[in-house]
Amino acid sequence: MNFLKTILKAIGLFLLIVVLWCGSVLGAVYLVERHRMQDQDCWNEMAWMGDISRINPSEIASSARYV
């Protein structure tokens, strides 16, 4: 019975270590991806602003007639 308790404690400790390790890896991946997506959003926003600055006002007026 004592041997069984020792084995169960060892399995529990092993599972705890695995869960903590997986959680830390997933957390790190989440932080990296979140940072990457923020950078990508920033670049997309800058590109969008650049596209807007190149629009000719006469094009806006001509397209407004069709709305």
N, CA, C and O atoms as a GROMACS GRO file, in nm:
protein
  268
    1MET      N    1   0.083  -0.119   0.000
    1MET     CA    2   0.000   0.000   0.000
    1MET      C    3   0.087   0.126   0.000
    1MET      O    4   0.057   0.223  -0.069
    2ASN      N    5   0.194   0.123   0.077
    2ASN     CA    6   0.286   0.236   0.082
    2ASN      C    7   0.354   0.256  -0.053
    2ASN      O    8   0.377   0.369  -0.096
    3PHE      N    9   0.386   0.145  -0.119
    3PHE     CA   10   0.449   0.151  -0.251
    3PHE      C   11   0.353   0.215  -0.353
    3PHE      O   12   0.396   0.294  -0.437
    4LEU      N   13   0.225   0.181  -0.345
    4LEU     CA   14   0.125   0.236  -0.436
    4LEU      C   15   0.111   0.387  -0.416
    4LEU      O   16   0.099   0.461  -0.514
    5LYS      N   17   0.113   0.433  -0.292
    5LYS     CA   18   0.106   0.577  -0.264
    5LYS      C   19   0.226   0.650  -0.323
    5LYS      O   20   0.214   0.759  -0.377
    6THR      N   21   0.342   0.588  -0.311
    6THR     CA   22   0.464   0.649  -0.364
    6THR      C   23   0.456   0.660  -0.516
    6THR      O   24   0.494   0.762  -0.574
    7ILE      N   25   0.408   0.555  -0.580
    7ILE     CA   26   0.394   0.556  -0.726
    7ILE      C   27   0.293   0.663  -0.769
    7ILE      O   28   0.318   0.737  -0.864
    8LEU      N   29   0.181   0.672  -0.700
    8LEU     CA   30   0.079   0.771  -0.734
    8LEU      C   31   0.130   0.913  -0.713
    8LEU      O   32   0.099   1.002  -0.792
    9LYS      N   33   0.208   0.935  -0.608
    9LYS     CA   34   0.268   1.067  -0.585
    9LYS      C   35   0.365   1.101  -0.697
    9LYS      O   36   0.370   1.215  -0.744
   10ALA      N   37   0.444   1.003  -0.739
   10ALA     CA   38   0.540   1.026  -0.847
   10ALA      C   39   0.468   1.058  -0.978
   10ALA      O   40   0.509   1.148  -1.052
   11ILE      N   41   0.361   0.985  -1.006
   11ILE     CA   42   0.283   1.012  -1.128
   11ILE      C   43   0.219   1.150  -1.120
   11ILE      O   44   0.220   1.225  -1.218
   12GLY      N   45   0.165   1.184  -1.005
   12GLY     CA   46   0.105   1.316  -0.987
   12GLY      C   47   0.205   1.428  -1.004
   12GLY      O   48   0.176   1.529  -1.067
   13LEU      N   49   0.324   1.410  -0.948
   13LEU     CA   50   0.429   1.510  -0.962
   13LEU      C   51   0.473   1.524  -1.107
   13LEU      O   52   0.495   1.634  -1.157
   14PHE      N   53   0.486   1.410  -1.175
   14PHE     CA   54   0.523   1.412  -1.316
   14PHE      C   55   0.418   1.486  -1.399
   14PHE      O   56   0.452   1.568  -1.484
   15LEU      N   57   0.291   1.456  -1.375
   15LEU     CA   58   0.184   1.523  -1.449
   15LEU      C   59   0.181   1.673  -1.419
   15LEU      O   60   0.154   1.754  -1.508
   16LEU      N   61   0.207   1.710  -1.295
   16LEU     CA   62   0.212   1.852  -1.260
   16LEU      C   63   0.323   1.923  -1.335
   16LEU      O   64   0.304   2.034  -1.386
   17ILE      N   65   0.439   1.860  -1.343
   17ILE     CA   66   0.552   1.919  -1.415
   17ILE      C   67   0.518   1.932  -1.564
   17ILE      O   68   0.548   2.035  -1.625
   18VAL      N   69   0.457   1.830  -1.621
   18VAL     CA   70   0.420   1.834  -1.763
   18VAL      C   71   0.319   1.945  -1.789
   18VAL      O   72   0.333   2.019  -1.886
   19VAL      N   73   0.219   1.957  -1.704
   19VAL     CA   74   0.117   2.061  -1.722
   19VAL      C   75   0.178   2.200  -1.709
   19VAL      O   76   0.147   2.288  -1.789
   20LEU      N   77   0.265   2.220  -1.611
   20LEU     CA   78   0.328   2.351  -1.595
   20LEU      C   79   0.419   2.384  -1.714
   20LEU      O   80   0.422   2.498  -1.759
   21TRP      N   81   0.492   2.285  -1.763
   21TRP     CA   82   0.580   2.307  -1.877
   21TRP      C   83   0.498   2.341  -2.001
   21TRP      O   84   0.530   2.436  -2.073
   22CYS      N   85   0.393   2.265  -2.026
   22CYS     CA   86   0.307   2.292  -2.143
   22CYS      C   87   0.243   2.431  -2.131
   22CYS      O   88   0.232   2.503  -2.230
   23GLY      N   89   0.200   2.467  -2.012
   23GLY     CA   90   0.141   2.598  -1.992
   23GLY      C   91   0.239   2.710  -2.019
   23GLY      O   92   0.203   2.811  -2.079
   24SER      N   93   0.362   2.692  -1.976
   24SER     CA   94   0.462   2.797  -2.000
   24SER      C   95   0.496   2.807  -2.149
   24SER      O   96   0.516   2.917  -2.200
   25VAL      N   97   0.504   2.694  -2.217
   25VAL     CA   98   0.532   2.696  -2.361
   25VAL      C   99   0.416   2.762  -2.436
   25VAL      O  100   0.438   2.846  -2.524
   26LEU      N  101   0.293   2.724  -2.403
   26LEU     CA  102   0.177   2.785  -2.469
   26LEU      C  103   0.168   2.935  -2.439
   26LEU      O  104   0.131   3.013  -2.527
   27GLY      N  105   0.202   2.974  -2.317
   27GLY     CA  106   0.202   3.116  -2.283
   27GLY      C  107   0.306   3.193  -2.363
   27GLY      O  108   0.278   3.304  -2.410
   28ALA      N  109   0.424   3.136  -2.379
   28ALA     CA  110   0.528   3.202  -2.457
   28ALA      C  111   0.487   3.213  -2.604
   28ALA      O  112   0.508   3.317  -2.667
   29VAL      N  113   0.429   3.107  -2.658
   29VAL     CA  114   0.383   3.111  -2.797
   29VAL      C  115   0.274   3.217  -2.814
   29VAL      O  116   0.272   3.290  -2.912
   30TYR      N  117   0.184   3.224  -2.717
   30TYR     CA  118   0.077   3.326  -2.722
   30TYR      C  119   0.136   3.467  -2.724
   30TYR      O  120   0.093   3.551  -2.804
   31LEU      N  121   0.233   3.493  -2.637
   31LEU     CA  122   0.292   3.627  -2.631
   31LEU      C  123   0.365   3.662  -2.761
   31LEU      O  124   0.355   3.774  -2.809
   32VAL      N  125   0.437   3.566  -2.816
   32VAL     CA  126   0.510   3.591  -2.941
   32VAL      C  127   0.412   3.617  -3.055
   32VAL      O  128   0.430   3.711  -3.132
   33GLU      N  129   0.307   3.535  -3.064
   33GLU     CA  130   0.210   3.553  -3.172
   33GLU      C  131   0.131   3.683  -3.155
   33GLU      O  132   0.101   3.750  -3.254
   34ARG      N  133   0.098   3.718  -3.031
   34ARG     CA  134   0.026   3.843  -3.009
   34ARG      C  135   0.111   3.962  -3.053
   34ARG      O  136   0.061   4.055  -3.116
   35HIS      N  137   0.240   3.957  -3.020
   35HIS     CA  138   0.331   4.065  -3.060
   35HIS      C  139   0.344   4.069  -3.212
   35HIS      O  140   0.347   4.177  -3.272
   36ARG      N  141   0.353   3.953  -3.275
   36ARG     CA  142   0.365   3.946  -3.420
   36ARG      C  143   0.240   4.002  -3.488
   36ARG      O  144   0.249   4.073  -3.588
   37MET      N  145   0.123   3.968  -3.435
   37MET     CA  146  -0.001   4.016  -3.494
   37MET      C  147  -0.016   4.167  -3.475
   37MET      O  148  -0.068   4.236  -3.562
   38GLN      N  149   0.030   4.220  -3.361
   38GLN     CA  150   0.025   4.365  -3.340
   38GLN      C  151   0.116   4.435  -3.439
   38GLN      O  152   0.080   4.540  -3.493
   39ASP      N  153   0.234   4.379  -3.464
   39ASP     CA  154   0.324   4.438  -3.563
   39ASP      C  155   0.260   4.433  -3.701
   39ASP      O  156   0.268   4.530  -3.777
   40GLN      N  157   0.197   4.322  -3.735
   40GLN     CA  158   0.134   4.308  -3.865
   40GLN      C  159   0.017   4.406  -3.879
   40GLN      O  160   0.000   4.467  -3.984
   41ASP      N  161  -0.062   4.422  -3.773
   41ASP     CA  162  -0.172   4.518  -3.776
   41ASP      C  163  -0.120   4.660  -3.794
   41ASP      O  164  -0.180   4.740  -3.866
   42CYS      N  165  -0.009   4.690  -3.729
   42CYS     CA  166   0.050   4.823  -3.742
   42CYS      C  167   0.093   4.846  -3.887
   42CYS      O  168   0.069   4.954  -3.942
   43TRP      N  169   0.157   4.747  -3.948
   43TRP     CA  170   0.199   4.762  -4.086
   43TRP      C  171   0.079   4.773  -4.179
   43TRP      O  172   0.080   4.852  -4.274
   44ASN      N  173  -0.026   4.694  -4.153
   44ASN     CA  174  -0.146   4.702  -4.236
   44ASN      C  175  -0.211   4.840  -4.224
   44ASN      O  176  -0.257   4.896  -4.324
   45GLU      N  177  -0.215   4.892  -4.103
   45GLU     CA  178  -0.275   5.024  -4.082
   45GLU      C  179  -0.194   5.132  -4.153
   45GLU      O  180  -0.250   5.224  -4.213
   46MET      N  181  -0.061   5.120  -4.146
   46MET     CA  182   0.023   5.219  -4.213
   46MET      C  183   0.005   5.210  -4.365
   46MET      O  184   0.001   5.313  -4.432
   47ALA      N  185  -0.007   5.089  -4.418
   47ALA     CA  186  -0.028   5.072  -4.562
   47ALA      C  187  -0.163   5.129  -4.601
   47ALA      O  188  -0.176   5.192  -4.706
   48TRP      N  189  -0.264   5.107  -4.517
   48TRP     CA  190  -0.397   5.158  -4.547
   48TRP      C  191  -0.394   5.311  -4.548
   48TRP      O  192  -0.454   5.374  -4.636
   49MET      N  193  -0.325   5.371  -4.452
   49MET     CA  194  -0.316   5.517  -4.448
   49MET      C  195  -0.242   5.568  -4.570
   49MET      O  196  -0.276   5.673  -4.625
   50GLY      N  197  -0.141   5.495  -4.613
   50GLY     CA  198  -0.069   5.534  -4.733
   50GLY      C  199  -0.157   5.528  -4.856
   50GLY      O  200  -0.147   5.614  -4.944
   51ASP      N  201  -0.243   5.426  -4.864
   51ASP     CA  202  -0.334   5.415  -4.978
   51ASP      C  203  -0.432   5.531  -4.980
   51ASP      O  204  -0.464   5.585  -5.086
   52ILE      N  205  -0.481   5.569  -4.862
   52ILE     CA  206  -0.577   5.679  -4.855
   52ILE      C  207  -0.512   5.809  -4.902
   52ILE      O  208  -0.578   5.890  -4.968
   53SER      N  209  -0.387   5.831  -4.869
   53SER     CA  210  -0.323   5.957  -4.905
   53SER      C  211  -0.301   5.969  -5.055
   53SER      O  212  -0.278   6.079  -5.106
   54ARG      N  213  -0.308   5.857  -5.128
   54ARG     CA  214  -0.286   5.862  -5.272
   54ARG      C  215  -0.416   5.875  -5.352
   54ARG      O  216  -0.412   5.883  -5.475
   55ILE      N  217  -0.530   5.878  -5.284
   55ILE     CA  218  -0.657   5.888  -5.356
   55ILE      C  219  -0.677   6.031  -5.404
   55ILE      O  220  -0.654   6.127  -5.331
   56ASN      N  221  -0.717   6.041  -5.525
   56ASN     CA  222  -0.743   6.170  -5.587
   56ASN      C  223  -0.883   6.217  -5.546
   56ASN      O  224  -0.979   6.140  -5.558
   57PRO      N  225  -0.899   6.341  -5.497
   57PRO     CA  226  -1.031   6.389  -5.456
   57PRO      C  227  -1.135   6.382  -5.568
   57PRO      O  228  -1.254   6.365  -5.540
   58SER      N  229  -1.092   6.397  -5.692
   58SER     CA  230  -1.189   6.389  -5.802
   58SER      C  231  -1.244   6.247  -5.816
   58SER      O  232  -1.357   6.229  -5.859
   59GLU      N  233  -1.164   6.146  -5.780
   59GLU     CA  234  -1.212   6.008  -5.782
   59GLU      C  235  -1.320   5.988  -5.677
   59GLU      O  236  -1.417   5.916  -5.700
   60ILE      N  237  -1.303   6.051  -5.562
   60ILE     CA  238  -1.403   6.040  -5.455
   60ILE      C  239  -1.533   6.104  -5.502
   60ILE      O  240  -1.641   6.048  -5.482
   61ALA      N  241  -1.523   6.221  -5.564
   61ALA     CA  242  -1.643   6.291  -5.610
   61ALA      C  243  -1.714   6.211  -5.719
   61ALA      O  244  -1.837   6.204  -5.721
   62SER      N  245  -1.638   6.150  -5.809
   62SER     CA  246  -1.702   6.075  -5.917
   62SER      C  247  -1.765   5.946  -5.865
   62SER      O  248  -1.868   5.903  -5.917
   63SER      N  249  -1.705   5.884  -5.764
   63SER     CA  250  -1.764   5.761  -5.710
   63SER      C  251  -1.882   5.791  -5.620
   63SER      O  252  -1.967   5.704  -5.600
   64ALA      N  253  -1.892   5.913  -5.566
   64ALA     CA  254  -2.003   5.948  -5.478
   64ALA      C  255  -2.134   5.959  -5.556
   64ALA      O  256  -2.241   5.946  -5.498
   65ARG      N  257  -2.127   5.982  -5.683
   65ARG     CA  258  -2.248   5.992  -5.764
   65ARG      C  259  -2.321   5.859  -5.774
   65ARG      O  260  -2.442   5.856  -5.797
   66TYR      N  261  -2.249   5.749  -5.756
   66TYR     CA  262  -2.308   5.616  -5.774
   66TYR      C  263  -2.359   5.557  -5.644
   66TYR      O  264  -2.407   5.443  -5.643
   67VAL      N  265  -2.351   5.631  -5.536
   67VAL     CA  266  -2.395   5.578  -5.406
   67VAL      C  267  -2.543   5.599  -5.387
   67VAL      O  268  -2.598   5.561  -5.284
   0.00000   0.00000   0.00000
